């Protein structure tokens, strides 16, 4: 019976465990991180981005514990967004600003999304929180810590 279910699952399921992001090894950052400024943004996860995701460096692990941190390394001109498992590392000279998008509960759940906008009009999702307005509480601190503007586009309902 299990083999029939496995075969049927294989036929009808689009999930391929070989292509699951969790199964890909994260890149290692080989520079020495020096955190100059940081802001804790609760305990939300770090979203995966193929161009910017690395294993969390040891220097950052000592500070992260069970929280999520947004930080600046002036020596390497990097912005980092880290939790225990992974870190997004983005060169400061590529960054245009931050966006906090609040999505209201509709047919789907409400949430709050934190994005980083780059000069080439590309956005990098940093994190998703299951509570609408979650990241609003950190907007001023993110601006003070990074020097980048935080914008709030109009809210919309999750339909």
Beta strands, then each sheet from edge to edge (+ up, - down):
strand 1: 37-40
strand 2: 53-55
strand 3: 69-73
strand 4: 78-82
strand 5: 86-91
strand 6: 95-104
strand 7: 111-118
strand 8: 123-129
strand 9: 150-151
strand 10: 156-157
sheet 1: 1+ 3- 4+ 5- 2+
sheet 2: 8+ 7- 6+ 9+
sheet 3: 8+ 7- 6+ 10+
end
